[in-house]
Amino acid sequence: MDISMALSPQKFREIVFQLIYSDDFGGDTGVVEMLMAQLAVTKRIVREASILKDKILEKRQEIDAVISEHSESYDFERIPRIERNVIRLGIYELLFSEDVPPKVAISEAVRLSRKFATPEAATFVNAVLDSVYKEEMAELQR
């Protein structure tokens, strides 16, 4: 991730989340321009976020299977889109990104949930990602 110094990792993550979320509705028509205008970021930054979004979506089937496995009380299709996409980003960071420490991936997903959804959503997101993290740690210790 070669983002400019003027943009925090948190803001970059929000852009990636919004791109993933918009893709869930059939694509990012107009989203790039809207993000650039609303967040005052360059096209290059949104393009970098879009590259990360594509990497996440390439692994969507695998990520969604992990979500289904770890969201015991919820059928995958019943998980609201915001939470589902925050969890997708969090799981990608937990399992496939070497740049993001696990605790940061989880706390950032919780932060995104609070910002874009509800405190209850943040609790659910935290529970799912914590479960994934604990399973991952258990597997590494075997």
ABEGO torsion letter per residue (X at the ends): XBBBAABBAAAAAAAAAAAAAAAAAGEABGAAAAAAAAAGBBAAAAAAAAAAAAAAAAAAAAAAAAAAAABAABBAAABBAAAAAAAAAAAAAAAABAABBAAAAAAAAAAAAAAABBAAAAAAAAAAAAAAAAAAAAAAAX
